[in-house]
Amino acid sequence: MAAVILSARRLTRHFGGVKAVDGVDLDLHHGEIHALIGPNGAGKTTLVGLLSGRIAMQAGTIILGGEDISRLPAHARVARGIAYTFQITSIYARLSVFDNVALAVQRHSGDLRAGTLAALARVGLDHLADQRAGTLAYGHQRLLEIAMGLALRPRLLILDEPTQGLADAEIATFKTLVRGLVPAATVLLIEHNMDVVMDLAQNITVLNSGQVLATGTPAQIRANPAVQAAYLGG
Ligand SMILES: Nc1ncnc2c1ncn2[C@@H]1O[C@H](COP(=O)(O)OP(=O)(O)OP(=O)(O)O)[C@@H](O)[C@H]1O
């Protein structure tokens, strides 16, 4: 298996009495698509919030490419290559599609126009560059979020429920897109659509009540009785 790019140990975040993330270990391998699944409230969004630095952790360690990033603020983690797809609410509806992505591209040196168009082309939105972002169809707005994440040239791209609300044809396009991101980048995918998970992921981590219930290949996860009882069977 490829080298570990991100290694998280004993990550913990409680909200009052709720153990949202409770001693989670997670290893992401270079160039893999790794899915994070689990029932509603299992702690998935909180966990990726801890990885990206958007949510402060109470205990634990995160090592990215050999560097301890546990105490770095979110912007410093972005600078080190962790991109967390923006929610649609952070798309600037009145700006053009081009300008939305250009805002992310400008963090890097290089040709702003070429970099922006390249990111848009990867998600198939280059022909809509001049359109106002707020007027895009829903599925295209989700793709725009991904282009904004890609524009940061991440080593690790975290996608939080990217297929939610997408039509079947858009999901097919999305799967092709994500396959094209690896192995240059590593993808951590929170996803409720099991067909997408089983189709895309090389490894899956199952969370339940803030703890890791199981981790393994799609075949191992499908065959795991505890996972079936807690989640897949439901
Ligand atoms: N800011 C917060 N304050 C209080 N409780 C929170 C907060 N954020 C999350 N929680 C609680 O922590 C638990 C885990 O929530 P989280 O959103 O991480 O789960 P999830 O697996 O992403 O769920 P879903 O699949 O529904 O998005 C839930 O019980 C949730 O209510």
The ligand as an SDF file (V2000), in Angstrom:
LIG
                    3D

 31 33  0  0  0  0  0  0  0  0999 V2000
  -21.3710   22.7340   17.3030 N   0  0  0  0  0  0  0  0  0  0  0  0
  -21.9950   21.7100   17.9020 C   0  0  0  0  0  0  0  0  0  0  0  0
  -22.5780   21.8650   19.1010 N   0  0  0  0  0  0  0  0  0  0  0  0
  -23.1990   20.8380   19.7240 C   0  0  0  0  0  0  0  0  0  0  0  0
  -23.2840   19.5850   19.2140 N   0  0  0  0  0  0  0  0  0  0  0  0
  -22.7240   19.3780   18.0060 C   0  0  0  0  0  0  0  0  0  0  0  0
  -22.0570   20.4200   17.2830 C   0  0  0  0  0  0  0  0  0  0  0  0
  -21.6010   19.9020   16.1070 N   0  0  0  0  0  0  0  0  0  0  0  0
  -21.9730   18.6160   16.0930 C   0  0  0  0  0  0  0  0  0  0  0  0
  -22.6420   18.2850   17.2220 N   0  0  0  0  0  0  0  0  0  0  0  0
  -23.1680   16.9500   17.5800 C   0  0  0  0  0  0  0  0  0  0  0  0
  -22.1130   16.0280   17.4160 O   0  0  0  0  0  0  0  0  0  0  0  0
  -22.5960   14.8180   16.8560 C   0  0  0  0  0  0  0  0  0  0  0  0
  -21.8530   14.5330   15.5640 C   0  0  0  0  0  0  0  0  0  0  0  0
  -22.2640   15.4800   14.5650 O   0  0  0  0  0  0  0  0  0  0  0  0
  -21.6690   15.4920   13.0750 P   0  0  0  0  0  0  0  0  0  0  0  0
  -22.3360   16.6110   12.3600 O   0  0  0  0  0  0  0  0  0  0  0  0
  -20.1940   15.4780   13.1360 O   0  0  0  0  0  0  0  0  0  0  0  0
  -22.2000   14.0870   12.5220 O   0  0  0  0  0  0  0  0  0  0  0  0
  -22.2600   13.5650   11.0200 P   0  0  0  0  0  0  0  0  0  0  0  0
  -21.7930   12.1600   11.0490 O   0  0  0  0  0  0  0  0  0  0  0  0
  -21.5300   14.5040   10.1370 O   0  0  0  0  0  0  0  0  0  0  0  0
  -23.8190   13.6290   10.7290 O   0  0  0  0  0  0  0  0  0  0  0  0
  -24.6240   13.8220    9.3290 P   0  0  0  0  0  0  0  0  0  0  0  0
  -24.3940   12.5770    8.5240 O   0  0  0  0  0  0  0  0  0  0  0  0
  -26.0330   13.9540    9.7840 O   0  0  0  0  0  0  0  0  0  0  0  0
  -24.0670   15.0650    8.6860 O   0  0  0  0  0  0  0  0  0  0  0  0
  -24.0910   14.9940   16.6830 C   0  0  0  0  0  0  0  0  0  0  0  0
  -24.7330   14.4470   17.8230 O   0  0  0  0  0  0  0  0  0  0  0  0
  -24.2630   16.4850   16.6510 C   0  0  0  0  0  0  0  0  0  0  0  0
  -25.5430   16.8670   17.1020 O   0  0  0  0  0  0  0  0  0  0  0  0
  1  2  1  0
  2  3  1  0
  2  7  2  0
  3  4  2  0
  4  5  1  0
  5  6  2  0
  6  7  1  0
  6 10  1  0
  7  8  1  0
  8  9  2  0
  9 10  1  0
 10 11  1  0
 11 12  1  0
 11 30  1  0
 12 13  1  0
 13 14  1  0
 13 28  1  0
 14 15  1  0
 15 16  1  0
 16 17  2  0
 16 18  1  0
 16 19  1  0
 19 20  1  0
 20 21  2  0
 20 22  1  0
 20 23  1  0
 23 24  1  0
 24 25  2  0
 24 26  1  0
 24 27  1  0
 28 29  1  0
 28 30  1  0
 30 31  1  0
M  END
$$$$
